Each structure stands twice: as C-alpha cells, then as structure tokens.
Amino acid sequence: MAVENAPAPKGKAAAKGLRQAAAKDEKKVEARTGRDLKKGEKRFEERSRSSDGKSAGTKQM
C-alpha cells in the first residue's frame, strides 16, 4: 500500500515510518553482507528457493 493511499493522517504517518524503517534495515543488511540485495522478481526467486535448491516455478512443473 502506498503512503498516499492511507485513509487517515495517522495511517499515512505509520506507512511512511514503516517504509523508512524497511529502507534503513535493508541498508544495514547490504552493508553487513557487502553486496546489494536483489530487487523485484530476482528477490522473489531467491527467497522462494527451498533447501533442495529448486525454485517454486520449477517445482510446479
């Protein structure tokens, strides 16, 4: 949900704070690992791999 879509001013403030906290946390992880986190579709694919190394798309075939 975008910050602009929040129905109340309190909700907008909460959404903005959450977005800033997520960005700050992402920067910390990137600094700790020494590489940028994958974004978008690549990130989804990376997170969807199970312990056997197969992606979600491969398992469904």
Biotite code that builds the C-alpha atoms (Angstrom):
import biotite.structure as struc

atoms = struc.array([
    struc.Atom([0.000, 0.000, 0.000], chain_id="A", res_id=1, res_name="MET", atom_name="CA", element="C"),
    struc.Atom([1.405, 3.362, -0.930], chain_id="A", res_id=2, res_name="ALA", atom_name="CA", element="C"),
    struc.Atom([1.730, 6.087, 1.645], chain_id="A", res_id=3, res_name="VAL", atom_name="CA", element="C"),
    struc.Atom([-0.688, 8.278, -0.337], chain_id="A", res_id=4, res_name="GLU", atom_name="CA", element="C"),
    struc.Atom([-3.427, 5.606, -0.216], chain_id="A", res_id=5, res_name="ASN", atom_name="CA", element="C"),
    struc.Atom([-3.722, 5.584, 3.570], chain_id="A", res_id=6, res_name="ALA", atom_name="CA", element="C"),
    struc.Atom([-7.187, 6.819, 4.574], chain_id="A", res_id=7, res_name="PRO", atom_name="CA", element="C"),
    struc.Atom([-6.215, 8.821, 7.667], chain_id="A", res_id=8, res_name="ALA", atom_name="CA", element="C"),
    struc.Atom([-3.293, 11.110, 8.520], chain_id="A", res_id=9, res_name="PRO", atom_name="CA", element="C"),
    struc.Atom([-2.283, 8.725, 11.297], chain_id="A", res_id=10, res_name="LYS", atom_name="CA", element="C"),
    struc.Atom([-2.180, 5.867, 8.779], chain_id="A", res_id=11, res_name="GLY", atom_name="CA", element="C"),
    struc.Atom([-0.078, 7.935, 6.380], chain_id="A", res_id=12, res_name="LYS", atom_name="CA", element="C"),
    struc.Atom([2.419, 8.650, 9.130], chain_id="A", res_id=13, res_name="ALA", atom_name="CA", element="C"),
    struc.Atom([2.573, 4.969, 10.085], chain_id="A", res_id=14, res_name="ALA", atom_name="CA", element="C"),
    struc.Atom([3.089, 3.893, 6.464], chain_id="A", res_id=15, res_name="ALA", atom_name="CA", element="C"),
    struc.Atom([5.849, 6.450, 5.989], chain_id="A", res_id=16, res_name="LYS", atom_name="CA", element="C"),
    struc.Atom([7.594, 5.279, 9.176], chain_id="A", res_id=17, res_name="GLY", atom_name="CA", element="C"),
    struc.Atom([7.363, 1.651, 8.131], chain_id="A", res_id=18, res_name="LEU", atom_name="CA", element="C"),
    struc.Atom([8.793, 2.416, 4.707], chain_id="A", res_id=19, res_name="ARG", atom_name="CA", element="C"),
    struc.Atom([11.708, 4.349, 6.248], chain_id="A", res_id=20, res_name="GLN", atom_name="CA", element="C"),
    struc.Atom([12.412, 1.571, 8.760], chain_id="A", res_id=21, res_name="ALA", atom_name="CA", element="C"),
    struc.Atom([12.453, -1.041, 5.983], chain_id="A", res_id=22, res_name="ALA", atom_name="CA", element="C"),
    struc.Atom([14.866, 1.056, 3.911], chain_id="A", res_id=23, res_name="ALA", atom_name="CA", element="C"),
    struc.Atom([17.149, 1.551, 6.919], chain_id="A", res_id=24, res_name="LYS", atom_name="CA", element="C"),
    struc.Atom([17.132, -2.176, 7.672], chain_id="A", res_id=25, res_name="ASP", atom_name="CA", element="C"),
    struc.Atom([17.860, -3.019, 4.036], chain_id="A", res_id=26, res_name="GLU", atom_name="CA", element="C"),
    struc.Atom([20.882, -0.678, 4.063], chain_id="A", res_id=27, res_name="LYS", atom_name="CA", element="C"),
    struc.Atom([22.177, -2.366, 7.230], chain_id="A", res_id=28, res_name="LYS", atom_name="CA", element="C"),
    struc.Atom([21.911, -5.813, 5.656], chain_id="A", res_id=29, res_name="VAL", atom_name="CA", element="C"),
    struc.Atom([23.605, -4.633, 2.463], chain_id="A", res_id=30, res_name="GLU", atom_name="CA", element="C"),
    struc.Atom([26.459, -3.097, 4.481], chain_id="A", res_id=31, res_name="ALA", atom_name="CA", element="C"),
    struc.Atom([26.862, -6.246, 6.566], chain_id="A", res_id=32, res_name="ARG", atom_name="CA", element="C"),
    struc.Atom([26.894, -8.616, 3.575], chain_id="A", res_id=33, res_name="THR", atom_name="CA", element="C"),
    struc.Atom([28.935, -6.321, 1.343], chain_id="A", res_id=34, res_name="GLY", atom_name="CA", element="C"),
    struc.Atom([26.547, -6.607, -1.613], chain_id="A", res_id=35, res_name="ARG", atom_name="CA", element="C"),
    struc.Atom([23.221, -5.161, -2.674], chain_id="A", res_id=36, res_name="ASP", atom_name="CA", element="C"),
    struc.Atom([20.070, -7.147, -2.011], chain_id="A", res_id=37, res_name="LEU", atom_name="CA", element="C"),
    struc.Atom([18.306, -8.421, -5.094], chain_id="A", res_id=38, res_name="LYS", atom_name="CA", element="C"),
    struc.Atom([15.220, -6.459, -6.100], chain_id="A", res_id=39, res_name="LYS", atom_name="CA", element="C"),
    struc.Atom([11.852, -7.362, -7.595], chain_id="A", res_id=40, res_name="GLY", atom_name="CA", element="C"),
    struc.Atom([11.488, -10.660, -9.418], chain_id="A", res_id=41, res_name="GLU", atom_name="CA", element="C"),
    struc.Atom([15.069, -11.745, -8.659], chain_id="A", res_id=42, res_name="LYS", atom_name="CA", element="C"),
    struc.Atom([14.482, -11.259, -4.934], chain_id="A", res_id=43, res_name="ARG", atom_name="CA", element="C"),
    struc.Atom([11.256, -13.258, -5.055], chain_id="A", res_id=44, res_name="PHE", atom_name="CA", element="C"),
    struc.Atom([13.060, -16.090, -6.837], chain_id="A", res_id=45, res_name="GLU", atom_name="CA", element="C"),
    struc.Atom([15.915, -16.038, -4.313], chain_id="A", res_id=46, res_name="GLU", atom_name="CA", element="C"),
    struc.Atom([13.511, -16.147, -1.351], chain_id="A", res_id=47, res_name="ARG", atom_name="CA", element="C"),
    struc.Atom([11.285, -18.854, -2.837], chain_id="A", res_id=48, res_name="SER", atom_name="CA", element="C"),
    struc.Atom([14.066, -21.432, -3.144], chain_id="A", res_id=49, res_name="ARG", atom_name="CA", element="C"),
    struc.Atom([13.760, -24.240, -0.673], chain_id="A", res_id=50, res_name="SER", atom_name="CA", element="C"),
    struc.Atom([16.514, -26.255, 0.971], chain_id="A", res_id=51, res_name="SER", atom_name="CA", element="C"),
    struc.Atom([16.784, -28.541, -2.055], chain_id="A", res_id=52, res_name="ASP", atom_name="CA", element="C"),
    struc.Atom([17.730, -25.566, -4.254], chain_id="A", res_id=53, res_name="GLY", atom_name="CA", element="C"),
    struc.Atom([14.703, -25.730, -6.532], chain_id="A", res_id=54, res_name="LYS", atom_name="CA", element="C"),
    struc.Atom([12.640, -22.637, -7.199], chain_id="A", res_id=55, res_name="SER", atom_name="CA", element="C"),
    struc.Atom([8.891, -22.501, -6.767], chain_id="A", res_id=56, res_name="ALA", atom_name="CA", element="C"),
    struc.Atom([8.364, -22.366, -10.552], chain_id="A", res_id=57, res_name="GLY", atom_name="CA", element="C"),
    struc.Atom([10.474, -25.465, -11.149], chain_id="A", res_id=58, res_name="THR", atom_name="CA", element="C"),
    struc.Atom([8.601, -27.493, -8.539], chain_id="A", res_id=59, res_name="LYS", atom_name="CA", element="C"),
    struc.Atom([5.226, -26.693, -10.060], chain_id="A", res_id=60, res_name="GLN", atom_name="CA", element="C"),
    struc.Atom([6.146, -28.137, -13.459], chain_id="A", res_id=61, res_name="MET", atom_name="CA", element="C"),
])
